[in-house]
Amino acid sequence: MRETNVKRRTNLAGTSSRLRLTKREAEVLALVAAGYTNQQVGDNLGISRLTVSKHLQSIYVKLDVHTRTAAAARLLTGAIEDGWRPTAGGVSETRQGPGRRQEPHRGR
């Protein structure tokens, strides 16, 4: 299993506990919130994409949502409420997902 920086980037310990997610569900949801596909989540965590789908089904029930976007929004809203704040490398880095290049920000 590959090591992830999911917890470091989003500080999910309190948020996932409050949302009643298991450690694995929190890891899956954090990667989904970062823009990863089910296959990419599975590759990152060393599980199949079908297992990722099962985790997402469980997450949807626990969070009372119907889409991955709604689940990700619930996670990020909870993390912000718990005191998490974006950092220079945090949000922009996790939004990219694997294999994506981020264009430099050009202010107006």
VOPA-265727 format. One line per 4 residues: number of its first residue (from 0); their letters; for each residue x, y, z of N, C-alpha, C, CB. Coordinates in nm, 4 decimals. Glycine has a CB too. Example, Ala and Ser with C-alpha at 12.3 -4.5 7.8 and 13.67 -1.06 7.14 Angstrom:
0	AS	1.3190 -0.5690 0.7800 1.2300 -0.4500 0.7800 1.3200 -0.3300 0.7800 1.1308 -0.4473 0.9046  1.2850 -0.2250 0.7080 1.3670 -0.1060 0.7140 1.2900 0.0030 0.7870 1.4084 -0.0598 0.5725
//
This chain:
0	MRET	0.0851 -0.1180 0.0000 0.0000 0.0000 0.0000 0.0891 0.1234 0.0000 -0.0965 0.0003 0.1224  0.0547 0.2195 -0.0850 0.1309 0.3421 -0.0921 0.0885 0.4372 0.0178 0.1148 0.4073 -0.2281  0.1868 0.5074 0.0716 0.1570 0.6040 0.1778 0.0990 0.7310 0.1168 0.2845 0.6368 0.2605  -0.0023 0.7847 0.1802 -0.0640 0.9076 0.1298 -0.0421 1.0211 0.2281 -0.2147 0.8870 0.1046
4	NVKR	-0.0578 1.1414 0.1773 -0.0481 1.2608 0.2614 -0.1861 1.3164 0.2900 0.0394 1.3679 0.1945  -0.2876 1.2334 0.2776 -0.4255 1.2788 0.2928 -0.4481 1.3424 0.4280 -0.5217 1.1636 0.2735  -0.4097 1.2759 0.5356 -0.4336 1.3314 0.6693 -0.3576 1.4612 0.6889 -0.3936 1.2308 0.7773  -0.2333 1.4642 0.6428 -0.1537 1.5851 0.6598 -0.2171 1.7018 0.5864 -0.0110 1.5628 0.6104
8	RTNL	-0.2692 1.6776 0.4688 -0.3231 1.7863 0.3882 -0.4552 1.8395 0.4417 -0.3411 1.7405 0.2464  -0.5374 1.7542 0.4952 -0.6692 1.8012 0.5343 -0.6973 1.7897 0.6832 -0.7723 1.7262 0.4595  -0.6067 1.7302 0.7608 -0.6254 1.7150 0.9043 -0.7637 1.6566 0.9348 -0.6076 1.8503 0.9753  -0.7851 1.5341 0.8896 -0.9167 1.4722 0.8938 -0.9533 1.4032 1.0233 -0.9267 1.3760 0.7865
12	AGTS	-0.8635 1.3893 1.1152 -0.8902 1.3078 1.2340 -1.0203 1.3471 1.3031 -0.7750 1.3196 1.3319  -1.0341 1.4722 1.3395 -1.1547 1.5158 1.4097 -1.2770 1.5185 1.3206 -1.1333 1.6519 1.4685  -1.2570 1.5628 1.1976 -1.3696 1.5739 1.1051 -1.4275 1.4369 1.0723 -1.3262 1.6445 0.9767  -1.3419 1.3405 1.0377 -1.3917 1.2078 1.0015 -1.4594 1.1409 1.1202 -1.2774 1.1198 0.9496
16	SRLR	-1.4080 1.1650 1.2395 -1.4701 1.1099 1.3594 -1.6079 1.1701 1.3811 -1.3819 1.1344 1.4818  -1.6174 1.3017 1.3655 -1.7456 1.3696 1.3838 -1.8466 1.3262 1.2781 -1.7266 1.5213 1.3789  -1.7992 1.2978 1.1570 -1.8875 1.2524 1.0502 -1.9135 1.1018 1.0576 -1.8278 1.2881 0.9148  -1.8542 1.0356 1.1561 -1.8694 0.8920 1.1795 -1.8181 0.8064 1.0641 -2.0140 0.8600 1.2047
20	LTKR	-1.7070 0.8503 1.0051 -1.6430 0.7737 0.8989 -1.5307 0.6893 0.9573 -1.5890 0.8672 0.7882  -1.5102 0.5716 0.8993 -1.3954 0.4908 0.9388 -1.2695 0.5574 0.8844 -1.4085 0.3434 0.8869  -1.1554 0.5132 0.9313 -1.0286 0.5678 0.8828 -1.0186 0.5499 0.7313 -0.9088 0.4994 0.9536  -1.0530 0.4325 0.6818 -1.0431 0.4049 0.5384 -1.1430 0.4907 0.4594 -1.0679 0.2549 0.5107
24	EAEV	-1.2645 0.5049 0.5101 -1.3627 0.5901 0.4423 -1.3129 0.7342 0.4352 -1.4989 0.5843 0.5147  -1.2510 0.7815 0.5418 -1.1965 0.9175 0.5433 -1.0850 0.9320 0.4404 -1.1440 0.9533 0.6836  -1.0000 0.8304 0.4281 -0.8926 0.8344 0.3283 -0.9507 0.8378 0.1869 -0.7989 0.7125 0.3446  -1.0502 0.7522 0.1624 -1.1148 0.7484 0.0309 -1.1783 0.8829 -0.0004 -1.2210 0.6367 0.0252
28	LALV	-1.2536 0.9351 0.0939 -1.3241 1.0607 0.0702 -1.2272 1.1775 0.0520 -1.4193 1.0897 0.1854  -1.1183 1.1791 0.1241 -1.0204 1.2870 0.1080 -0.9608 1.2855 -0.0325 -0.9085 1.2745 0.2133  -0.9333 1.1676 -0.0850 -0.8797 1.1590 -0.2208 -0.9856 1.1965 -0.3244 -0.8271 1.0176 -0.2483  -1.1080 1.1557 -0.3005 -1.2179 1.1950 -0.3900 -1.2317 1.3476 -0.3882 -1.3528 1.1265 -0.3474
32	AAGY	-1.2255 1.4063 -0.2702 -1.2356 1.5519 -0.2580 -1.1197 1.6220 -0.3285 -1.2391 1.5926 -0.1106  -1.0078 1.5529 -0.3398 -0.8910 1.6088 -0.4079 -0.9007 1.5920 -0.5598 -0.7631 1.5425 -0.3563  -1.0085 1.5274 -0.6075 -1.0285 1.5154 -0.7508 -0.9861 1.3839 -0.8124 -0.9573 1.6224 -0.8171  -0.9509 1.2870 -0.7300 -0.9072 1.1581 -0.7826 -1.0271 1.0769 -0.8313 -0.8293 1.0796 -0.6755
36	TNQQ	-1.0064 0.9974 -0.9359 -1.1076 0.9022 -0.9824 -1.1053 0.7806 -0.8907 -1.0826 0.8605 -1.1313  -1.2068 0.6941 -0.9019 -1.2083 0.5716 -0.8209 -1.0841 0.4871 -0.8476 -1.3352 0.4894 -0.8499  -1.0430 0.4783 -0.9733 -0.9235 0.4003 -1.0066 -0.7994 0.4598 -0.9407 -0.9043 0.3938 -1.1589  -0.7865 0.5918 -0.9449 -0.6716 0.6582 -0.8841 -0.6719 0.6430 -0.7327 -0.6701 0.8057 -0.9213
40	VGDN	-0.7904 0.6509 -0.6715 -0.8012 0.6293 -0.5269 -0.7560 0.4881 -0.4946 -0.9468 0.6533 -0.4767  -0.8074 0.3902 -0.5690 -0.7700 0.2506 -0.5468 -0.6212 0.2278 -0.5628 -0.8452 0.1609 -0.6414  -0.5628 0.2843 -0.6680 -0.4182 0.2700 -0.6901 -0.3395 0.3313 -0.5748 -0.3770 0.3361 -0.8233  -0.3831 0.4457 -0.5274 -0.3141 0.5156 -0.4190 -0.3215 0.4387 -0.2876 -0.3731 0.6543 -0.4005
44	LGIS	-0.4371 0.3769 -0.2611 -0.4573 0.3075 -0.1334 -0.4321 0.1570 -0.1410 -0.5974 0.3315 -0.0848  -0.4039 0.1066 -0.2592 -0.3770 -0.0364 -0.2732 -0.5019 -0.1229 -0.2649 -0.2802 -0.0797 -0.1680  -0.6149 -0.0699 -0.3130 -0.7414 -0.1443 -0.3134 -0.8014 -0.1340 -0.4535 -0.8414 -0.0891 -0.2043  -0.9001 -0.2177 -0.4839 -0.9609 -0.2150 -0.6161 -1.0582 -0.0984 -0.6278 -1.0325 -0.3474 -0.6451
48	RLTV	-1.0876 -0.0594 -0.7515 -1.1838 0.0497 -0.7724 -1.3233 0.0078 -0.7278 -1.1863 0.0924 -0.9206  -1.3521 -0.1221 -0.7312 -1.4814 -0.1701 -0.6820 -1.4918 -0.1546 -0.5307 -1.5024 -0.3167 -0.7212  -1.3818 -0.1770 -0.4618 -1.3793 -0.1547 -0.3166 -1.3982 -0.0062 -0.2876 -1.2459 -0.2061 -0.2545  -1.3365 0.0779 -0.3681 -1.3558 0.2226 -0.3530 -1.5037 0.2563 -0.3685 -1.2707 0.3012 -0.4570
52	SKHL	-1.5695 0.1979 -0.4688 -1.7124 0.2220 -0.4905 -1.7948 0.1802 -0.3692 -1.7608 0.1468 -0.6147  -1.7612 0.0665 -0.3096 -1.8333 0.0207 -0.1895 -1.8128 0.1174 -0.0736 -1.7868 -0.1205 -0.1489  -1.6895 0.1644 -0.0564 -1.6629 0.2634 0.0489 -1.7454 0.3896 0.0235 -1.5110 0.2981 0.0554  -1.7525 0.4333 -0.1017 -1.8295 0.5531 -0.1342 -1.9777 0.5329 -0.1059 -1.8089 0.5912 -0.2804
56	QSIY	-2.0308 0.4161 -0.1353 -2.1712 0.3883 -0.1041 -2.1972 0.4029 0.0454 -2.2101 0.2469 -0.1511  -2.1067 0.3495 0.1256 -2.1195 0.3600 0.2708 -2.1092 0.5057 0.3164 -2.0119 0.2750 0.3401  -2.0171 0.5795 0.2550 -1.9987 0.7213 0.2875 -2.1255 0.7999 0.2551 -1.8779 0.7800 0.2103  -2.1850 0.7740 0.1376 -2.3064 0.8448 0.0975 -2.4186 0.8236 0.1991 -2.3516 0.7983 -0.0416
60	VKLD	-2.4320 0.7001 0.2455 -2.5367 0.6703 0.3444 -2.5095 0.7448 0.4746 -2.5453 0.5179 0.3710  -2.3854 0.7373 0.5227 -2.3509 0.8019 0.6497 -2.3672 0.9532 0.6443 -2.2085 0.7676 0.6882  -2.3350 1.0122 0.5292 -2.3416 1.1584 0.5166 -2.4754 1.2054 0.4602 -2.2285 1.2083 0.4278  -2.5623 1.1120 0.4244 -2.6938 1.1428 0.3677 -2.6811 1.2307 0.2434 -2.7821 1.2122 0.4722
64	VHTR	-2.5949 1.1850 0.1510 -2.5753 1.2534 0.0227 -2.5887 1.1505 -0.0892 -2.4354 1.3253 0.0167  -2.5922 1.1998 -0.2128 -2.6109 1.1098 -0.3265 -2.5000 1.1168 -0.4302 -2.7406 1.1396 -0.3925  -2.4070 1.2110 -0.4145 -2.3004 1.2256 -0.5133 -2.1657 1.2430 -0.4449 -2.3285 1.3447 -0.6057  -2.0598 1.2157 -0.5202 -1.9246 1.2329 -0.4671 -1.8963 1.3807 -0.4417 -1.8198 1.1739 -0.5642
68	TAAA	-1.9530 1.4683 -0.5220 -1.9327 1.6119 -0.5016 -1.9941 1.6571 -0.3703 -1.9924 1.6918 -0.6177  -2.1151 1.6095 -0.3419 -2.1811 1.6457 -0.2158 -2.1043 1.5889 -0.0963 -2.3271 1.5944 -0.2144  -2.0539 1.4676 -0.1099 -1.9755 1.4068 -0.0012 -1.8468 1.4850 0.0225 -1.9427 1.2593 -0.0335  -1.7800 1.5235 -0.0862 -1.6564 1.6018 -0.0739 -1.6846 1.7371 -0.0098 -1.5904 1.6212 -0.2118
72	ARLL	-1.7948 1.7992 -0.0494 -1.8314 1.9286 0.0096 -1.8576 1.9143 0.1583 -1.9552 1.9871 -0.0601  -1.9242 1.8069 0.1983 -1.9524 1.7837 0.3400 -1.8211 1.7665 0.4175 -2.0432 1.6588 0.3580  -1.7273 1.6915 0.3609 -1.5980 1.6708 0.4261 -1.5236 1.8031 0.4414 -1.5127 1.5707 0.3462  -1.5143 1.8792 0.3343 -1.4386 2.0041 0.3393 -1.5052 2.1080 0.4290 -1.4219 2.0603 0.1992
76	TGAI	-1.6370 2.1126 0.4271 -1.7088 2.2031 0.5170 -1.6801 2.1664 0.6622 -1.8608 2.1986 0.4894  -1.6848 2.0374 0.6922 -1.6542 1.9912 0.8279 -1.5119 2.0216 0.8677 -1.6790 1.8431 0.8395  -1.4178 2.0020 0.7746 -1.2767 2.0289 0.8043 -1.2552 2.1770 0.8334 -1.1870 1.9843 0.6870  -1.3198 2.2621 0.7561 -1.3072 2.4063 0.7792 -1.3675 2.4437 0.9141 -1.3757 2.4860 0.6658
80	EDGW	-1.4834 2.3860 0.9452 -1.5464 2.4112 1.0751 -1.4566 2.3645 1.1893 -1.6829 2.3410 1.0831  -1.3765 2.2603 1.1632 -1.2860 2.2075 1.2655 -1.1533 2.2836 1.2710 -1.2593 2.0602 1.2397  -1.1408 2.3892 1.1916 -1.0221 2.4727 1.2007 -0.9208 2.4555 1.0904 -0.9567 2.4477 1.3266  -0.9454 2.3676 0.9936 -0.8520 2.3507 0.8829 -0.8573 2.4720 0.7928 -0.8832 2.2229 0.8031
84	RPTA	-0.7418 2.5190 0.7511 -0.7344 2.6306 0.6576 -0.6429 2.5911 0.5421 -0.6831 2.7602 0.7282  -0.6787 2.6317 0.4205 -0.5927 2.6021 0.3051 -0.4555 2.6634 0.3237 -0.6562 2.6537 0.1752  -0.3549 2.5935 0.2756 -0.2183 2.6450 0.2764 -0.1720 2.6580 0.1325 -0.1225 2.5524 0.3581  -0.0610 2.7232 0.1140 -0.0100 2.7461 -0.0223 0.0010 2.6159 -0.1006 0.1269 2.8149 -0.0171
88	GGVS	0.0525 2.5103 -0.0393 0.0675 2.3838 -0.1103 -0.0481 2.2894 -0.0900 0.1925 2.3169 -0.0680  -0.1345 2.3148 0.0089 -0.2397 2.2212 0.0446 -0.3505 2.2073 -0.0565 -0.2977 2.2606 0.1715  -0.4345 2.3068 -0.0688 -0.5515 2.2954 -0.1545 -0.5131 2.2860 -0.3003 -0.6438 2.4127 -0.1333  -0.4301 2.3759 -0.3464 -0.3978 2.3731 -0.4889 -0.3271 2.2435 -0.5254 -0.3107 2.4934 -0.5268
92	ETRQ	-0.2468 2.1897 -0.4359 -0.1781 2.0652 -0.4641 -0.2754 1.9485 -0.4674 -0.0697 2.0402 -0.3611  -0.3681 1.9398 -0.3731 -0.4589 1.8260 -0.3688 -0.5649 1.8351 -0.4768 -0.5246 1.8162 -0.2327  -0.5994 1.9534 -0.5225 -0.6997 1.9657 -0.6272 -0.6516 1.9086 -0.7591 -0.7383 2.1101 -0.6453  -0.5228 1.9084 -0.7793 -0.4694 1.8636 -0.9063 -0.4966 1.7168 -0.9326 -0.3225 1.8893 -0.9114
96	GPGR	-0.4855 1.6348 -0.8294 -0.4942 1.4913 -0.8521 -0.3679 1.4448 -0.9215 -0.6193 1.4552 -0.9353  -0.3514 1.3154 -0.9364 -0.2292 1.2640 -0.9965 -0.2246 1.2929 -1.1461 -0.2172 1.1143 -0.9718  -0.1071 1.3219 -1.1950 -0.0870 1.3382 -1.3372 -0.1402 1.4677 -1.3962 -0.1484 1.2264 -1.4063  -0.1865 1.5578 -1.3131 -0.2367 1.6853 -1.3642 -0.1371 1.7950 -1.3333 -0.3748 1.7190 -1.3039
100	RQEP	-0.1153 1.8832 -1.4284 -0.0277 1.9970 -1.4058 -0.1099 2.1191 -1.3737 0.0613 2.0230 -1.5272  -0.0671 2.1893 -1.2736 -0.1374 2.3112 -1.2381 -0.0688 2.4289 -1.3052 -0.1425 2.3301 -1.0845  -0.1468 2.5105 -1.3712 -0.0929 2.6312 -1.4324 -0.0659 2.7329 -1.3224 -0.1905 2.6889 -1.5397  0.0398 2.8108 -1.3358 0.0674 2.9129 -1.2353 -0.0469 3.0134 -1.2274 0.1991 2.9849 -1.2667
104	HRGR	-0.0738 3.0602 -1.1074 -0.1786 3.1587 -1.0874 -0.1318 3.2931 -1.1400 -0.2176 3.1687 -0.9386  -0.2124 3.3545 -1.2208 -0.1792 3.4868 -1.2715 -0.2837 3.5851 -1.2208 -0.1720 3.4878 -1.4273  -0.2428 3.6694 -1.1293 -0.3348 3.7688 -1.0734 -0.3712 3.8732 -1.1778 -0.2730 3.8366 -0.9503  -0.4819 3.9395 -1.1540 -0.5251 4.0433 -1.2498 -0.4556 4.1723 -1.2262 -0.6734 4.0654 -1.2424
//
